[in-house]
Amino acid sequence: MRRIPLSALIGLAVTGAFFAVALTAQWIAPHPIDEIVSPQIWAPRSPEFPLGTDSIGRDLLSRMIFGCQVTILVATAATVLSFTVGSVLGFLAATAGGWVDQILSRANDLIMAIPSLILALVILSVTPPGIVTLVLVIGLLDATRVFRLARAVAADIAVMDYVEAARLRGEGKAWVIFREILPNALSPLVAELGLRFIFAVLFISTLSFLGLGVQPPLADWGGMVKENAAGLVYGVPAALVPSAAIAVLAISVNLVADWILARTTSLKGGRGV
Amino acid sequence: MSDAASDILLDVRGLRIEATVHPPGERARDVVIVDDVSFTLARGRVLGLIGESGAGKSTIGLAAMAYGRGGVRITGGEIRLGGRDILKAGAAGLRALRGREVTYVAQSAAAAFNPARRLMDQVTEATLRHGLATREQAEARAIALFGRLGLPDPERFGERYPHQVSGGQLQRAMTAMALCPRPGLVVFDEPTTALDVTTQIDVLAAIKEAIRDTGVAALYITHDLAVVAQIADEIMVLRQGRMVEQGPTARIIGAPRREYTRALVSVRSMEHPEKPAGGQVVLDVANVSARYAGLPRDVLRDVSVAIEAGHTLAVVGESGSGKSTLARAITGLLPPSRGRIRFSGRVLSPDLAGRAREDLRELQMIYQMADVAMNPRQTVATIIGRPLEFYFGLKGGERDARVQELLDAIEMGRGFADRYPAELSGGQKQRVCIARALAAKPKLIICDEVTSALDPLVAEGILRLLLDLQAQEGVAYLFITHDIATVRAIADSIAVMHRGAVVRYGPKSRVLSPPFDDYTDLLLSSVPEMRQGWLEEVIRHRKMESAGN
């Protein structure tokens, strides 16, 4: 294992901390998510409420912790979905070629031609709200990007002699995709995974901010920015806390993704074994 | 060297070159790639640098311009050009030097030219940039060089774009580019290696003539001793960054002093007695034509060849002759448009999908580039073991034991099963590919230029291994190559291909003895021979023939 650069270490530590908070939210949050704990709205920071209270007097720290859980859960689920769907279809298009490739690629182009935020807003406004719907919409819309990358990477690998050797041996599509192509396509895909995760975080935050994302009583960071945005006018910083959390998570995941990308596409080391 | 000291153009002393390597999974470290190399080159003379890949010959060639490629650094010694130490020249001094006093001819002309600009602009660029001539003068000089290098229509040649001329013409255009600023020294880095053998001879003759006429000194880098023997006054043999032997060309090829040089000189003389015909026919290709989708004409025209069990058919031809397409038609990757292929008594389905697993098993393939023929993420045990599992259902210990047997058969022994391809040398990689093909217990192995990417001594080892395995297992080979020496070394019968058709076919002894057809004659006479004066003889012979016609 080569040395991990400092930026990546910081990124790993912060990202790890966010995930730890998400996993243990139920135990570490001082108050339930929707309990009104103070008669004072937008109370300033105090020993009792370290981050103050929100627009209707709920503990902001507890809501941040539960918001972390919801944000990361939805983003992770959406990323996993987009990668599974996007890469499997991308590999299939690259190995099958011909009309399979044409149909998949053109359908993908069609979806990508519509701005994804607008498409998501339209779909979410006509479907019943819920976490599952949200994950499906974000995941499938993001899958179009993964499809493009996976297809491009796999198309490069599919023309290699070792893939031809496997085909001449009589191997089936599953072996070619999962045993010959996937292990060699993994590095660029893993690097992309980090970036897509951030985009999922930003996407769900945007949707919640616009009121079509996570619905009460659950809360995510984007929704909390919206709830507390009015306070900014009165000099109440409550909306800045979730905003900052989104930014820090995005940057820390990016630092890790950068490192993986540099490691896997390095001119000197190439795709390390 | 009888030349006076004032005639010495390039004087290299105690050259040491290092580079930083980044092996996967390890810390970066410095390695010495050239150590303690010294030579002198007089004005107007040609020094041949010869060695296998990794010998440091290109690195030394670039060092003559005080240039290190990638992370390569010149860390010791002196390089004096015209009496001046160019390692101390500084950036501005080097800019003035490169492209003016020293110029460079790269191996791949296609990659060295900018496809978006006309040849004339690129050929005269360095001359104009250095302010050595006006545009009119430079273009007149370039046209004169085009003529001297035997390019067609020299007046108009420069108006073309790189893709509009052939590979051999492009290589000559690059030579014109190097000679245009009237440098004192030209570094030729494998200028004919990427060319077909019949093209190589023209380019070689053109370069030789141009060197003689312009009186320029040259470093000629190549791995082919027979080529350098035609052009160099002196030869330096290199191995792993160190000098093995240096001397006049006649002495190096006539009376080599070192063991390694002797091996290089004799490497192309391997002979293989032809096996008697009359065995069972394992592969019978009858009247096969094939074309790629979207192309108007057939790339394979009415090809008929046959191979007997345990024999080797060599398919010889230049690039574009259709020899690899023949392999694709036989393996089913490119279904023929006409004709029929019989394999061990059965008619093969034209496309891969229609073939039985038994047909696939008995017909194996080995590729030119072993690097990309093996999955870099699989261990040697997986690579060789998969056919065993796939065709014979071998698992666990049984499979591992058979993998080791196969590794022993390819003379690699223990300790290789858990390695990845990146941890093998070029020759070892090709051996593993041979083992993978053997694992299927095939009746026929198609070998597509399997030795072309290897150094001569390693290639010879692979050829010997293939012959041994043939004797043991009785497997037949369809051996595709462009190299006549390889054909002599391994074939029982030969098919010469030209423009998609078989122009000559039969047992080796008959194909390689006169009377020849025109193409086979051209092909055979183009193979460089390991003696001085061969090039002139061939050129004179051809001129006489064309005058006679």
Interface residues (C-beta under 8 A of the other chain):
Chain A: M1 R2 M160 D161 Y162 E164 A165 R167 L168 R169 G170 E171 R179 E180 P183 N184 S266 K268 G269 G270 R271 G272 V273
Chain B: H22 P23 P24 G25 E26 R27 A28 G71 T331 G332 L333 L352 R355 R357 L360 R361 Q364 M365 Y367 M369 V372 A373 M374 N375 P376 R377 Q378 R386 P387 F390 Y420 A422 R436 A440
